C-alpha cells in the first residue's frame, strides 16, 4: 500500500514528523561531533575500524530516515511490492 504525494507532504508537515526529523538530525550531528573529536591515532586499532564502520552505517540510516522524500518512498514501496509478488 502506498500513500499519495499530497498525503506524504501532509505527513512531512505534521508536528510529530517535524520533531522526529529534528531529533534524527541532532543524533546525526552528535555522532559526527563524537567522530571528529575522537583520537586521530585510534584508526590504527582494529576495534576502532569496526566501530567506525558501524557508526557510518548508523549515520546513513539516520540520514535516510531524516531526509526521505516522496520519490525515495515510492521507490521503496515499489521494491517491497515487487518482493511480495
FENNOR-V949576 format. One record per residue. N is the residue number from 1. SS is DSSP state (helix for helix, strand for strand, loop for the rest). PHI is phi as a letter, one per 40 degrees, with the letter a starting at -180 (none if undefined). NEAR is the number of other ideal C-beta (glycine too) atoms within 10 Angstrom. Layout:
n=(N & N)
ss=(SS & SS)
phi=(PHI & PHI)
near=(NEAR & NEAR)
This chain:
n=(1 & 2 & 3 & 4 & 5 & 6 & 7 & 8 & 9 & 10 & 11 & 12 & 13 & 14 & 15 & 16 & 17 & 18 & 19 & 20 & 21 & 22 & 23 & 24 & 25 & 26 & 27 & 28 & 29 & 30 & 31 & 32 & 33 & 34 & 35 & 36 & 37 & 38 & 39 & 40 & 41 & 42 & 43 & 44 & 45 & 46 & 47 & 48 & 49 & 50 & 51 & 52 & 53 & 54 & 55 & 56 & 57 & 58 & 59 & 60 & 61 & 62 & 63 & 64 & 65 & 66 & 67 & 68 & 69 & 70 & 71 & 72 & 73 & 74 & 75 & 76 & 77 & 78 & 79 & 80 & 81 & 82 & 83 & 84 & 85)
ss=(loop & loop & loop & loop & helix & helix & helix & helix & helix & helix & helix & helix & helix & loop & helix & helix & helix & helix & helix & helix & helix & helix & helix & helix & helix & helix & helix & helix & helix & helix & helix & helix & helix & helix & helix & helix & loop & loop & loop & loop & loop & helix & helix & helix & loop & helix & helix & helix & helix & helix & helix & helix & helix & helix & helix & helix & helix & helix & helix & helix & helix & helix & helix & helix & helix & helix & helix & loop & loop & helix & helix & helix & helix & helix & helix & helix & helix & helix & helix & helix & helix & helix & helix & helix & loop)
phi=(none & b & b & c & c & c & c & c & c & c & c & c & c & c & d & c & c & c & c & c & c & c & c & c & c & c & c & c & c & c & c & c & c & c & c & c & c & c & c & c & c & c & c & c & c & d & c & c & c & c & c & c & c & c & c & c & c & c & c & c & c & c & c & d & c & c & b & d & b & c & c & c & d & c & c & c & c & c & c & c & c & c & c & c & c)
near=(5 & 14 & 14 & 9 & 13 & 9 & 11 & 17 & 12 & 12 & 13 & 13 & 9 & 10 & 7 & 8 & 12 & 11 & 10 & 13 & 15 & 11 & 12 & 17 & 14 & 12 & 15 & 19 & 12 & 11 & 15 & 12 & 10 & 10 & 13 & 8 & 8 & 14 & 9 & 8 & 8 & 12 & 11 & 9 & 11 & 8 & 8 & 14 & 12 & 10 & 14 & 14 & 10 & 10 & 15 & 12 & 10 & 13 & 16 & 11 & 12 & 19 & 13 & 12 & 13 & 16 & 12 & 14 & 11 & 17 & 10 & 11 & 15 & 14 & 10 & 13 & 13 & 11 & 10 & 12 & 11 & 8 & 7 & 6 & 5)
